[in-house]
Amino acid sequence: MEKIKYVYWNDKDMWLGYLEEYPDYQTQGLSFEELVENLKDIYHDINSGEIPCIRKIGELLVS
């Protein structure tokens, strides 16, 4: 099982969030549980190749 980080917040009646590595792909849910399920769906769509031209976040080690 893989762990991925996500960012989330509550805005009035909606829960919003995105996967930390893929900030361009936000989703929402009426409940926190629905948001988490939608985040899982986005993760699977990204990794299946269903969404083209995915931008990712990387780290550089510089001296």
mmCIF file of the C-alpha atoms, coordinates in Angstrom:
data_MODEL
# 
_entry.id   MODEL 
# 
loop_
_atom_site.group_PDB 
_atom_site.id 
_atom_site.type_symbol 
_atom_site.label_atom_id 
_atom_site.label_alt_id 
_atom_site.label_comp_id 
_atom_site.label_asym_id 
_atom_site.label_entity_id 
_atom_site.label_seq_id 
_atom_site.pdbx_PDB_ins_code 
_atom_site.Cartn_x 
_atom_site.Cartn_y 
_atom_site.Cartn_z 
_atom_site.occupancy 
_atom_site.B_iso_or_equiv 
_atom_site.pdbx_formal_charge 
_atom_site.auth_seq_id 
_atom_site.auth_comp_id 
_atom_site.auth_asym_id 
_atom_site.auth_atom_id 
_atom_site.pdbx_PDB_model_num 
ATOM 1  C CA . MET A 1 1  ? 0.000   0.000  0.000   1.00 0.00 ? 1  MET A CA 1 
ATOM 2  C CA . GLU A 1 2  ? 1.346   3.412  -0.958  1.00 0.00 ? 2  GLU A CA 1 
ATOM 3  C CA . LYS A 1 3  ? 0.952   6.630  1.046   1.00 0.00 ? 3  LYS A CA 1 
ATOM 4  C CA . ILE A 1 4  ? 0.507   9.981  -0.683  1.00 0.00 ? 4  ILE A CA 1 
ATOM 5  C CA . LYS A 1 5  ? 0.208   13.432 0.851   1.00 0.00 ? 5  LYS A CA 1 
ATOM 6  C CA . TYR A 1 6  ? -2.687  15.739 0.122   1.00 0.00 ? 6  TYR A CA 1 
ATOM 7  C CA . VAL A 1 7  ? -3.719  19.276 1.002   1.00 0.00 ? 7  VAL A CA 1 
ATOM 8  C CA . TYR A 1 8  ? -7.308  19.945 2.053   1.00 0.00 ? 8  TYR A CA 1 
ATOM 9  C CA . TRP A 1 9  ? -9.547  22.624 3.515   1.00 0.00 ? 9  TRP A CA 1 
ATOM 10 C CA . ASN A 1 10 ? -13.180 23.292 4.333   1.00 0.00 ? 10 ASN A CA 1 
ATOM 11 C CA . ASP A 1 11 ? -14.944 26.154 2.557   1.00 0.00 ? 11 ASP A CA 1 
ATOM 12 C CA . LYS A 1 12 ? -18.438 26.573 3.969   1.00 0.00 ? 12 LYS A CA 1 
ATOM 13 C CA . ASP A 1 13 ? -20.349 23.439 2.874   1.00 0.00 ? 13 ASP A CA 1 
ATOM 14 C CA . MET A 1 14 ? -17.589 21.878 0.737   1.00 0.00 ? 14 MET A CA 1 
ATOM 15 C CA . TRP A 1 15 ? -14.331 20.063 1.363   1.00 0.00 ? 15 TRP A CA 1 
ATOM 16 C CA . LEU A 1 16 ? -11.664 20.884 -1.219  1.00 0.00 ? 16 LEU A CA 1 
ATOM 17 C CA . GLY A 1 17 ? -8.246  19.390 -1.806  1.00 0.00 ? 17 GLY A CA 1 
ATOM 18 C CA . TYR A 1 18 ? -5.504  18.187 -4.091  1.00 0.00 ? 18 TYR A CA 1 
ATOM 19 C CA . LEU A 1 19 ? -2.667  15.701 -4.081  1.00 0.00 ? 19 LEU A CA 1 
ATOM 20 C CA . GLU A 1 20 ? 0.523   17.451 -2.954  1.00 0.00 ? 20 GLU A CA 1 
ATOM 21 C CA . GLU A 1 21 ? 2.477   16.132 -5.938  1.00 0.00 ? 21 GLU A CA 1 
ATOM 22 C CA . TYR A 1 22 ? -0.251  17.193 -8.396  1.00 0.00 ? 22 TYR A CA 1 
ATOM 23 C CA . PRO A 1 23 ? -1.546  20.629 -7.317  1.00 0.00 ? 23 PRO A CA 1 
ATOM 24 C CA . ASP A 1 24 ? -3.176  21.323 -10.699 1.00 0.00 ? 24 ASP A CA 1 
ATOM 25 C CA . TYR A 1 25 ? -5.850  18.675 -10.100 1.00 0.00 ? 25 TYR A CA 1 
ATOM 26 C CA . GLN A 1 26 ? -8.180  19.850 -7.364  1.00 0.00 ? 26 GLN A CA 1 
ATOM 27 C CA . THR A 1 27 ? -11.344 18.059 -6.315  1.00 0.00 ? 27 THR A CA 1 
ATOM 28 C CA . GLN A 1 28 ? -14.126 18.510 -3.801  1.00 0.00 ? 28 GLN A CA 1 
ATOM 29 C CA . GLY A 1 29 ? -16.658 16.639 -1.701  1.00 0.00 ? 29 GLY A CA 1 
ATOM 30 C CA . LEU A 1 30 ? -19.724 17.357 0.372   1.00 0.00 ? 30 LEU A CA 1 
ATOM 31 C CA . SER A 1 31 ? -18.044 15.469 3.231   1.00 0.00 ? 31 SER A CA 1 
ATOM 32 C CA . PHE A 1 32 ? -14.418 14.831 4.164   1.00 0.00 ? 32 PHE A CA 1 
ATOM 33 C CA . GLU A 1 33 ? -14.894 11.150 3.333   1.00 0.00 ? 33 GLU A CA 1 
ATOM 34 C CA . GLU A 1 34 ? -16.192 12.009 -0.149  1.00 0.00 ? 34 GLU A CA 1 
ATOM 35 C CA . LEU A 1 35 ? -13.202 14.299 -0.710  1.00 0.00 ? 35 LEU A CA 1 
ATOM 36 C CA . VAL A 1 36 ? -10.795 11.490 0.202   1.00 0.00 ? 36 VAL A CA 1 
ATOM 37 C CA . GLU A 1 37 ? -12.536 9.114  -2.242  1.00 0.00 ? 37 GLU A CA 1 
ATOM 38 C CA . ASN A 1 38 ? -12.346 11.746 -4.993  1.00 0.00 ? 38 ASN A CA 1 
ATOM 39 C CA . LEU A 1 39 ? -8.631  12.255 -4.288  1.00 0.00 ? 39 LEU A CA 1 
ATOM 40 C CA . LYS A 1 40 ? -8.107  8.497  -4.659  1.00 0.00 ? 40 LYS A CA 1 
ATOM 41 C CA . ASP A 1 41 ? -9.968  8.598  -7.986  1.00 0.00 ? 41 ASP A CA 1 
ATOM 42 C CA . ILE A 1 42 ? -7.723  11.415 -9.254  1.00 0.00 ? 42 ILE A CA 1 
ATOM 43 C CA . TYR A 1 43 ? -4.643  9.475  -8.166  1.00 0.00 ? 43 TYR A CA 1 
ATOM 44 C CA . HIS A 1 44 ? -5.777  6.399  -10.107 1.00 0.00 ? 44 HIS A CA 1 
ATOM 45 C CA . ASP A 1 45 ? -6.683  8.489  -13.183 1.00 0.00 ? 45 ASP A CA 1 
ATOM 46 C CA . ILE A 1 46 ? -3.258  10.159 -13.173 1.00 0.00 ? 46 ILE A CA 1 
ATOM 47 C CA . ASN A 1 47 ? -1.378  6.878  -12.807 1.00 0.00 ? 47 ASN A CA 1 
ATOM 48 C CA . SER A 1 48 ? -3.448  5.069  -15.427 1.00 0.00 ? 48 SER A CA 1 
ATOM 49 C CA . GLY A 1 49 ? -2.458  7.609  -18.086 1.00 0.00 ? 49 GLY A CA 1 
ATOM 50 C CA . GLU A 1 50 ? -6.075  8.721  -18.455 1.00 0.00 ? 50 GLU A CA 1 
ATOM 51 C CA . ILE A 1 51 ? -5.091  12.372 -17.890 1.00 0.00 ? 51 ILE A CA 1 
ATOM 52 C CA . PRO A 1 52 ? -2.532  13.656 -20.418 1.00 0.00 ? 52 PRO A CA 1 
ATOM 53 C CA . CYS A 1 53 ? 0.316   16.146 -19.842 1.00 0.00 ? 53 CYS A CA 1 
ATOM 54 C CA . ILE A 1 54 ? 0.645   15.737 -16.075 1.00 0.00 ? 54 ILE A CA 1 
ATOM 55 C CA . ARG A 1 55 ? 2.870   18.314 -14.392 1.00 0.00 ? 55 ARG A CA 1 
ATOM 56 C CA . LYS A 1 56 ? 4.741   17.001 -11.350 1.00 0.00 ? 56 LYS A CA 1 
ATOM 57 C CA . ILE A 1 57 ? 6.740   18.504 -8.485  1.00 0.00 ? 57 ILE A CA 1 
ATOM 58 C CA . GLY A 1 58 ? 10.369  17.453 -8.093  1.00 0.00 ? 58 GLY A CA 1 
ATOM 59 C CA . GLU A 1 59 ? 13.299  18.282 -5.837  1.00 0.00 ? 59 GLU A CA 1 
ATOM 60 C CA . LEU A 1 60 ? 16.759  19.371 -6.831  1.00 0.00 ? 60 LEU A CA 1 
ATOM 61 C CA . LEU A 1 61 ? 19.837  18.981 -4.672  1.00 0.00 ? 61 LEU A CA 1 
ATOM 62 C CA . VAL A 1 62 ? 22.083  21.992 -5.313  1.00 0.00 ? 62 VAL A CA 1 
ATOM 63 C CA . SER A 1 63 ? 25.339  22.992 -3.729  1.00 0.00 ? 63 SER A CA 1 
# 
